[in-house]
Amino acid sequence: MTRFKIALLTGDGIGPEISNSSVAILKTLSEQFHLRLDIRNVEAGDRTLKRLGKALPQESIDVIETSDVCLKGPVGETAADVIVKLRQLLDLYANLRPAKAYPQVSNYRQGIDLLIVRENTEDLYRGHEFEFDGGAVALRLITKNACSRIAEYAFRMARERGLQKRVIAVHKANVLRKTDGLFSRVCREVASRNVDIDFNEMYVDAAAMNLIRNPNQFDVLVTTNLYGDILSDEAAQLVGGLGVAPSANVGDNFALFEPVHGSAPDIAGKGIANPLAMLLCVKMMMDWWALKSADESARRAAEALEDAVLCTLARTRTPDLGGNSSTREVTNSVIRQLKKEPRS
Ligand code: GGG
């Protein structure tokens, strides 16, 4: 069995607490499924900036680049210097943000199972911002190549998910004629090569409304960087909130997994942060590794972890989900579920 090298970036605020929870779960998974996991700690974020003068030191980049995957907690005000930079540096061009309704979550909207495929390397998040006397300007970069590969990715996802087999391209091409116009044209071209998948387009304002009005019409949404960031928070709220929203940043050979939520400094250190979004990232990471290395144990570990999270949600919840359990209690419940049945 191959060794799976995981760079663990714990981050700021609640990051260390939910990362501890993830490490405990990874240890349990490695025992239960005989996985060979090698966890390497790396530092980045606000605290690192304060300590070393750099939010993302070169030593951290080196460890990440020599690992198979990165599992990342949230960072605070240095997101642009850490996650946005890592996405560009490692060419993690597809940001996958699923929103799935689990009946075990009390405030969910029934039946939702959608995936936002967000272009992850361009748009306003490229960070080309300039100040001038009396104002500021930001450049929005959209290229044909990036539109094409993210659209192809979205169609592949719609096919692999095998649900509604529908892709909706979300943009605002009626106003942003050059940038979103290009995105729309390229998505249409890609759609013409993927005729087994239903294709439609929707303006981003309409998409924001329709997510509330009729979320079940959505299967895969493909969109540009900024719209994807905003719509994915909205979609997460429909299925219980950011506490259960995982994400993957995927390139051709590397992936980084992180909860969608931020560092939540208001509850940091109180022991009540919801670890489940990060644990669902561990599940996505195991699925990705299983596919990449044809490792059946990793696939079964991913499946068992999702089951354990669902069992836990039914009875043990942190305050963001209306419960009164602590991070540790939720983590211990997931561990108990994982250990319930002996596995080979
Ligand atoms: N809205 C949740 C949140 O704060 N997420 C962290 C964040 O801003 N990440 C930057 C990104 O995903 O582009």
Boltz pocket constraint, residues with backbone or C-beta under 6 A from the ligand:
constraints:
  - pocket:
      binder: B
      contacts: [[A, 74], [A, 75], [A, 79], [A, 83], [A, 84], [A, 229], [A, 233], [A, 259], [A, 260], [A, 261], [A, 262], [A, 263]]
      max_distance: 6.0
